[in-house]
Amino acid sequence: MKSTSKTCIIDDDEIFVIVAKKIMKVGGFTEEVLNFKNGKEAITYFRKNAADKSEIPDLVFLDLNMPLMDGWEFLDQLEKLHLAKEVKVFIFTSSIDPKDQIRSDSYRMVENFVEKPLTMQKLKIISDSLELAE
């Protein structure tokens, strides 16, 4: 499985975050996990560190439905930033609305739309897609 140096989880569901971190650790997927409870916390971090390549995560696992700033608002703000490196976003959601899938395709940094929960099998598929992209 391909590993990343830094992965960011933006999700207000503590159980999802705990399980995702555990699966990533067991799978040797990432060296470091950043966690934010909503898009507002996350976009503040990205703005502060936009020019520092070492602080920008390789991947973002993004929930859509969160308080303060949802996933869509986060993506809108992230696209306006000039980041020191490219970020790949995987939307993790319980939404089964096809309109959400279509909308996610309009963001250049969104790699895939994944139905919750994260499993080892889904993590392997993400890892394999990253290897193919190189």
N, C-alpha and C positions, 0 to 999 in steps of 0.2 A: 504494500500500500504506500502510495506517495505521501510524504509528510510535508507540512508547511511550518514555517517558523512561528507565525502568529495568526490566530483565528479569532474573530470577534462574533459574539452572540448578542443579538439585540432582541430581547424577549422578556416580558414581564411575568411569564409563567416559570416560577422557581423550580418546579418539578422537571419541566422540559430542560432547563439549564443544567440541573444536577445530572440528569440522565445523559444529556448530550456530552457534558464534560467527561463523564465516566466512559462512555463509548469511545470518545476520541482518545482518552488515555490508554484504554485497553488496546485499541487499534494502532497506537503509536502514530496518530494522525497529525498532531501539532505539538510544538514545543511550549507554546504559551496561549492561554485563552483570556481574552478581554471580555467582560460582560457588562452590558448596560440594560437597564430595566425599561427604557423607552428611547425613542428616536431623538428626543431633545438632549438627553445625556450623551448619546453617541455622537450627534452632530457637533456638539461642543468639543468633544475629544478630537474629532476629525479636523475641525477648524483650527484648533490649537496646534495640531501636529502635522498639518497638510504638507509642510515643506521637509519634514523629517522622515526620510524613507524607512528608517529602522523602526519608527513608531506606527507606521501604517500597516494594518494587517493585510495578509495575502487574501484572506477570505472573510466574508461576512455572512453569517446565518441570521436572516432577518424575519421577524414575525411581522404580520401586517396590522393586527389589532392590538394596540397598546394605548395607554393613557398619555396625555400631554402632547405627544407627537407620534402619529402612527407610522407604519412602514412606508406608506406612499409619500407622506410628507418628508420623511427622512431621505428617501430616494431623490425627491425633487431637490432638496438642499444639497445632497451629496454630488449630484450632477453639476452643480454650479461651482464646486470647488476645483481648484487646480492642485491635485494631489501629486506627491513626488513619485508615486508609482501607481500602476493599475490595480484596482481592487475588483475581485470577482464576488458577486452577491448571489447567494442561494436563498430564495424565499421559502421559509418553512411556515406552513400555515395549516389550520384545520378547515379553511375555506374550500368549498367544493364548487364555488361559483365560477363558471367558465369565463365570465367577464374579468375576473381577477387574473386568470392565466393570460388572457389576451392583453390586458393592461400591462402585465409584467414584461411582456415581449417588447414594449415600447421603450424600455430602459436599456441602454447599451451595456451597462455593467452587470445586468442580471443574467446569470448563466442558466438557471433552472428554477422551476417552481416545484417544490417538494411538499407532499402531504405529510403532516405530523403523524406519528412521532419519528424522530431520528432512530434508525436501527443500524446495526453493523453492516447489513446488506446495503442500505442506502448510502452509508459512509463510503463503502467500497466503490459504489457506482460513481460517487462524487470524485473520489481519488482517481479512479480510472479515467474519468473525463478530463481531469487536470493533466494526467500523463499524455493523453492524446492531443491536448492543446499545445503541448510544448514542441 
